Amino acid sequence: MQIEVVLPHRCLLGEGPVWDAKRKVICWVDILRGEIHEYSPYTKNHKTINVNQMVGAAVLCADGNFMAALRNGFAFVDRETSEVTMIADPERHLPGNRFNDGKIGPDGRFWAGTMSHTDEPEQGSFYTLDTDHTVVKKIDKVSISNGMAWSLDHKTFYYIDTPTYTVVAYNYDKTSGQISEKRVVINIPDEDGSPDGMTMDNQGMLWVAHWDGWQITRWNPDTGEKLLAIQMPAARITSCAFGGDNFGDLYITSAMTGLSDDELARQPLAGSLFVIKNIGYKGLPGLEFGCSKESRAKNQDKLE
C-alpha cells in the first residue's frame, strides 16, 4: 500500500476527515488552530476557513455548508463567507472543556463529544444535536471523546473513549437515536497506541487510528479480531475516512502537537493529511446534517 502526502500542509492537530462527494473534496479540521480545511485532489485547490476558536469536528450540511462542534458549542459555518453562527452550548458552565470528534448518525443528528483541555479524566460528555437544535446528553463521564461508527444495519453504535483502550458497542434505535446496553467489543493492546478516530467500511469492519501508535488498524467488531495494521510515517495518527471515486481511497489525518524537536526531526510528515489510493476496501457515502440557512434562521428565532 502506497501512503501519499495529499498536500504540503501540516496541521498542529489534524482531525475529522470527511469526504464531500458532491464537490469531490476532502474536508478536515486543525483543532488547535481553529481551521476547517478542504482540498480537491482533482483541481489541487486548498481552502481554509478560520473559525477563531478550537474546532473539534465539522460535518456537511444538506445545503453544502458546515455544522461544527467548537470549543464554545455547536455552530453553523458558512462555507463561502466563513461566518460562524453559534447554535447551542451545552457546556457553557464548563469553560475548561471543548468539543472533540463528531459525526452525523443514520438518524440525521450530529453526534459529538467533549473533553477537558487538560485531559482530566471523566470531565466530558457525549451529545446529539437535532436539526431543530435540541441538544441531548447521551453519555457522561467521558475522558477523551473520539471515534464513532454505526453498523451497516443501523442497529449498533460503536464508540471510543480513548483512555479506555476499547471500542464499545451500544444497541441503537435509528428512529429515536437512543443507545443502550453498553458492552466492550474490541480491546486495544497498549503497544498499539491509543485508539483515536474511527470509520467503517462497506463490509462492516472498523478502521481505527492510533495516537502514538504509528498506524491504522482494521478490526472485526463481531469477533474483536484485528484484521490488518498499516504502518504510518507519523506517530500521532488521529482519524481516517474513505473518499474519492467509489470511496476506495482512505484519507488519514495526523498531528504534530506535543512532539519534541527531536521527534519532529524524525517525523517530518507529522501533521500531514495522508491518502492510500485504491486501498482495496471501500467506505460508505457520508451523511449530511439537515440544516439550511433558512431552517437555521427559523430555529434561531425559536430559540431566542
C-alpha positions as CSV (number, residue, x, y, z in Angstrom):
1,M,0.0,0.0,0.0
2,Q,1.5,3.3,-1.0
3,I,1.0,6.1,1.5
4,E,1.0,9.6,-0.1
5,V,1.0,13.0,1.4
6,V,-2.0,14.8,0.0
7,L,-0.7,18.4,0.0
8,P,2.3,20.3,1.6
9,H,0.4,21.5,4.6
10,R,0.9,20.3,8.2
11,C,-1.7,20.7,11.0
12,L,-0.9,21.1,14.6
13,L,-3.8,18.7,15.4
14,G,-5.4,17.4,12.2
15,E,-8.7,15.5,12.8
16,G,-12.1,14.6,11.5
17,P,-11.7,13.9,7.7
18,V,-15.0,14.0,5.8
19,W,-15.4,13.3,2.0
20,D,-17.7,15.8,0.3
21,A,-18.9,13.6,-2.6
22,K,-20.9,16.4,-4.3
23,R,-17.9,18.7,-4.6
24,K,-15.3,15.9,-4.7
25,V,-13.2,17.5,-1.9
26,I,-11.8,16.1,1.3
27,C,-12.5,18.2,4.4
28,W,-10.8,18.1,7.8
29,V,-10.0,20.3,10.8
30,D,-7.0,21.6,12.6
31,I,-8.4,21.6,16.1
32,L,-5.8,23.9,17.8
33,R,-5.6,26.4,15.0
34,G,-9.4,26.6,14.7
35,E,-9.3,25.8,11.0
36,I,-11.6,23.9,8.6
37,H,-9.7,22.8,5.5
38,E,-11.0,21.5,2.2
39,Y,-8.9,20.2,-0.7
40,S,-9.7,19.0,-4.2
41,P,-7.4,16.2,-5.3
42,Y,-8.6,17.0,-8.9
43,T,-8.1,20.7,-9.1
44,K,-5.4,20.9,-6.3
45,N,-7.3,23.8,-4.7
46,H,-6.9,24.2,-1.0
47,K,-9.2,26.4,1.0
48,T,-9.0,27.2,4.8
49,I,-11.8,28.6,7.0
50,N,-10.7,30.1,10.3
51,V,-13.5,29.9,12.9
52,N,-11.4,31.8,15.6
53,Q,-11.8,29.1,18.3
54,M,-10.9,25.5,18.6
55,V,-12.9,23.2,16.3
56,G,-13.3,19.5,17.2
57,A,-15.3,18.5,14.1
58,A,-17.0,19.9,11.1
59,V,-19.7,17.9,9.2
60,L,-21.6,18.6,6.0
61,C,-25.0,20.3,5.9
62,A,-27.6,19.5,3.3
63,D,-27.1,22.9,1.8
64,G,-23.4,22.4,1.5
65,N,-22.3,24.5,4.5
66,F,-20.8,23.1,7.7
67,M,-22.1,22.3,11.1
68,A,-19.3,22.4,13.6
69,A,-18.5,21.3,17.1
70,L,-16.4,24.1,18.5
71,R,-14.8,25.0,21.8
72,N,-17.9,27.0,22.7
73,G,-20.5,24.6,21.4
74,F,-22.3,23.8,18.2
75,A,-22.2,26.3,15.3
76,F,-23.2,26.8,11.7
77,V,-20.3,27.8,9.5
78,D,-21.0,29.4,6.1
79,R,-18.7,27.9,3.6
80,E,-18.5,30.9,1.3
81,T,-18.3,33.8,3.8
82,S,-16.7,31.9,6.8
83,E,-19.4,33.4,9.0
84,V,-19.8,31.5,12.3
85,T,-23.3,31.4,13.9
86,M,-23.4,29.8,17.4
87,I,-26.3,27.4,17.8
88,A,-26.1,25.8,21.3
89,D,-23.5,25.4,24.0
90,P,-24.4,22.5,26.4
91,E,-21.3,23.1,28.4
92,R,-21.4,26.8,29.0
93,H,-20.9,26.1,32.7
94,L,-17.7,24.1,31.9
95,P,-15.1,26.6,30.4
96,G,-12.4,24.0,30.9
97,N,-13.9,21.7,28.3
98,R,-14.0,21.7,24.5
99,F,-15.7,19.6,21.8
100,N,-13.6,16.9,20.1
101,D,-14.7,14.4,17.4
102,G,-18.2,14.3,15.8
103,K,-20.2,12.7,13.1
104,I,-23.7,12.6,11.5
105,G,-25.6,9.5,12.5
106,P,-28.1,7.5,10.5
107,D,-30.8,9.3,12.4
108,G,-29.7,12.6,10.9
109,R,-28.4,14.0,14.2
110,F,-25.0,15.4,14.8
111,W,-23.2,13.3,17.4
112,A,-20.2,14.9,19.2
113,G,-18.4,14.6,22.5
114,T,-16.4,16.8,24.8
115,M,-13.2,16.6,26.8
116,S,-11.1,18.6,29.2
117,H,-8.5,20.9,27.8
118,T,-6.0,19.4,30.2
119,D,-7.1,15.8,29.7
120,E,-8.6,15.5,33.1
121,P,-10.4,12.1,33.3
122,E,-14.2,11.8,33.1
123,Q,-14.9,15.6,32.7
124,G,-16.5,15.3,29.2
125,S,-19.9,14.1,27.9
126,F,-21.3,12.9,24.6
127,Y,-24.2,14.7,22.9
128,T,-26.6,14.8,20.0
129,L,-27.7,18.0,18.2
130,D,-31.0,17.6,16.3
131,T,-32.0,19.5,13.3
132,D,-34.3,21.7,15.5
133,H,-31.2,22.5,17.6
134,T,-32.3,20.4,20.5
135,V,-29.3,19.0,22.4
136,V,-29.5,15.7,24.3
137,K,-26.7,14.2,26.5
138,K,-26.1,10.6,25.7
139,I,-23.1,9.6,27.7
140,D,-21.5,11.3,30.7
141,K,-18.1,10.9,32.5
142,V,-16.2,10.8,29.2
143,S,-12.5,11.4,29.3
144,I,-11.5,11.9,25.6
145,S,-14.4,11.5,23.3
146,N,-13.3,10.1,20.0
147,G,-14.2,7.6,17.3
148,M,-17.7,6.7,16.4
149,A,-19.4,4.5,13.7
150,W,-22.7,2.7,13.1
151,S,-23.2,-0.9,11.9
152,L,-24.4,-1.5,8.4
153,D,-27.9,-2.4,9.7
154,H,-28.0,0.7,11.8
155,K,-28.7,-1.4,14.9
156,T,-25.4,-0.9,16.7
157,F,-23.4,2.3,17.6
158,Y,-19.6,2.0,18.2
159,Y,-17.7,4.5,20.3
160,I,-14.2,5.2,21.5
161,D,-13.3,7.0,24.8
162,T,-9.5,7.0,24.1
163,P,-8.0,6.3,27.6
164,T,-10.2,3.1,28.0
165,Y,-8.3,1.4,25.1
166,T,-11.5,-0.1,24.0
167,V,-14.2,0.1,21.3
168,V,-17.6,-0.2,23.0
169,A,-21.0,-1.0,21.3
170,Y,-24.5,0.1,22.2
171,N,-27.8,-1.0,20.9
172,Y,-29.0,1.8,18.7
173,D,-32.5,2.9,17.7
174,K,-32.4,4.8,14.4
175,T,-35.8,6.5,14.9
176,S,-35.3,7.9,18.4
177,G,-31.5,8.0,18.4
178,Q,-31.5,6.2,21.8
179,I,-28.5,4.0,22.8
180,S,-28.5,1.2,25.4
181,E,-26.7,-1.9,26.7
182,K,-23.1,-0.9,26.5
183,R,-20.5,-3.6,26.1
184,V,-16.9,-3.9,25.1
185,V,-16.3,-5.4,21.6
186,I,-12.7,-4.6,20.9
187,N,-9.7,-4.4,23.4
188,I,-6.8,-2.4,22.0
189,P,-3.4,-3.6,23.2
190,D,-1.3,-0.8,24.9
191,E,1.5,-1.3,22.5
192,D,-0.8,-0.4,19.5
193,G,-1.1,3.2,20.7
194,S,-4.2,5.0,22.0
195,P,-7.4,4.5,19.8
196,D,-8.5,7.8,18.3
197,G,-10.8,8.4,15.3
198,M,-12.6,5.6,13.6
199,T,-14.6,4.8,10.4
200,M,-16.4,1.8,8.9
201,D,-16.0,0.1,5.6
202,N,-18.8,-1.4,3.4
203,Q,-18.1,-4.9,4.9
204,G,-18.9,-3.6,8.4
205,M,-15.3,-3.7,9.6
206,L,-13.9,-0.8,11.8
207,W,-10.8,1.2,10.9
208,V,-9.1,2.8,13.9
209,A,-6.4,5.5,14.0
210,H,-3.8,5.2,16.8
211,W,-2.3,8.2,18.6
212,D,1.3,7.5,19.3
213,G,0.9,4.2,17.6
214,W,2.2,5.0,14.1
215,Q,-0.6,3.0,12.5
216,I,-4.2,2.5,11.2
217,T,-5.8,-0.8,12.1
218,R,-8.8,-2.7,10.8
219,W,-11.0,-4.8,13.2
220,N,-13.9,-7.2,13.1
221,P,-16.4,-5.8,15.8
222,D,-18.2,-9.1,15.9
223,T,-15.1,-11.1,17.0
224,G,-12.8,-8.4,18.3
225,E,-10.1,-9.7,15.9
226,K,-7.5,-7.3,14.4
227,L,-7.5,-8.0,10.7
228,L,-4.9,-5.5,9.4
229,A,-2.3,-3.0,10.5
230,I,-0.9,-0.3,8.2
231,Q,2.3,1.4,9.5
232,M,2.3,5.2,9.0
233,P,5.1,7.7,8.7
234,A,4.0,9.7,11.8
235,A,3.3,8.6,15.4
236,R,0.2,10.7,16.1
237,I,-2.4,9.3,13.7
238,T,-5.8,10.8,14.6
239,S,-8.6,9.7,12.3
240,C,-9.5,8.3,8.9
241,A,-12.3,8.4,6.3
242,F,-12.9,6.8,2.9
243,G,-13.3,9.1,-0.1
244,G,-12.5,9.5,-3.8
245,D,-14.3,7.8,-6.6
246,N,-16.4,4.9,-5.3
247,F,-15.0,5.6,-1.8
248,G,-11.9,3.5,-2.5
249,D,-9.3,5.9,-1.1
250,L,-8.5,6.1,2.6
251,Y,-7.7,9.6,3.9
252,I,-5.8,9.8,7.2
253,T,-5.2,12.8,9.5
254,S,-2.3,13.2,11.9
255,A,-0.8,15.6,14.5
256,M,2.4,17.3,15.4
257,T,1.4,18.9,18.6
258,G,3.3,17.9,21.7
259,L,6.2,16.4,19.8
260,S,9.7,17.4,20.9
261,D,12.2,19.0,18.5
262,D,13.9,15.6,18.1
263,E,10.7,13.8,17.5
264,L,9.7,16.4,14.9
265,A,13.0,16.0,13.2
266,R,12.4,12.2,13.0
267,Q,8.8,12.8,11.8
268,P,9.0,15.5,9.1
269,L,5.5,14.5,7.9
270,A,3.7,14.7,11.3
271,G,0.6,16.8,10.9
272,S,0.1,15.9,7.3
273,L,-3.0,14.6,5.6
274,F,-2.2,11.3,4.0
275,V,-4.1,9.1,1.5
276,I,-3.8,5.5,0.4
277,K,-5.4,5.4,-3.0
278,N,-7.3,2.3,-4.1
279,I,-6.6,0.7,-0.8
280,G,-8.6,-2.5,-1.7
281,Y,-11.5,-1.7,0.6
282,K,-14.4,0.7,0.2
283,G,-16.2,3.0,2.5
284,L,-19.7,4.3,2.8
285,P,-21.3,7.5,1.5
286,G,-21.2,10.2,4.1
287,L,-24.3,11.6,5.7
288,E,-25.4,15.2,5.9
289,F,-27.0,17.3,8.7
290,G,-30.4,18.5,7.6
291,C,-29.7,22.2,8.1
292,S,-30.1,25.0,5.6
293,K,-29.7,28.8,6.2
294,E,-33.5,29.1,6.2
295,S,-34.0,26.4,8.8
296,R,-31.2,27.8,10.8
297,A,-32.8,31.2,10.9
298,K,-36.1,29.7,11.8
299,N,-34.7,27.7,14.7
300,Q,-32.7,30.7,15.9
301,D,-35.8,32.8,16.1
302,K,-37.4,29.9,18.1
303,L,-34.5,29.7,20.5
304,E,-34.4,33.5,21.0
